[in-house]
């Protein structure tokens, strides 16, 4: 299980936003996180939690911060 505070802290760091909510859209019309920022976020999160994350499992169905957190905790 990924610690929610660590997740949000790192996500905000790479998204360059002060805070996020579960309903915030990650790409496009929402937070508009860059693909490079997203990749860097995943890489640092892997280091923090000590396990690999298959970025291919994070497909277009993951649109919001809450969905991303849930998906990362199912692997």
NORMOUR-V605380 format. One record per run of one state. SS is the DSSP state (~ for helix, > for strand, _ for the rest). FROM is the first residue (numbers start at 0). TO is the last residue. Records with the same first field share a line. If there is no record, write none. Layout:
SS: FROM-TO, FROM-TO
This chain:
_: 0-2, 15-23, 25-33, 49-53, 57-62, 72-74
~: 3-14, 34-48, 54-56, 64-71
>: 24-24, 63-63
